[in-house]
């Protein structure tokens, strides 16, 4: 009976996450990135958050893996990209000087060969340049066996969109693996 309750709870949470994505009930918070040499703003990182009306705040450590498992991670990534770019453009229209924005994407997002075109469309829609966006990926992308992943990463890089390796050191890869992908920034855990 305990397993049944656990399974029902997981299914309910999955349905709630699906609804949250469909109805735009998630939101982004923005963490400043500071250049330590000049103590000025280098950029901001967009971080997804979910406040459920009955359950309260649900940790990204809970809903991000759930989105991966139930196939919602691509939609979540696309929503985050659109919302982050919309916010960056809004800040700039208001006269705020935010140099760039970083968005975390799952390795699964890079299975989509249409990702580079989608990124160009989002940036054009918000009148942003490719240099305004950094995509953060985890070292799990180095272990991804999908043949489209590396091709898509290289195409995104060729557009001028920066790539950052997030939480390096938490997985099983080493510095030698980094030669496989064109990253410009390494974020150590």
Helices and strands as residue ranges (DSSP letters): H 2-22, E 26-35, E 40-52, E 56-58, H 60-69, H 73-93, E 101-104, G 107-111, H 115-125, G 130-132, E 133-138, G 139-143, H 147-158, E 162-168, G 175-180, E 185-188
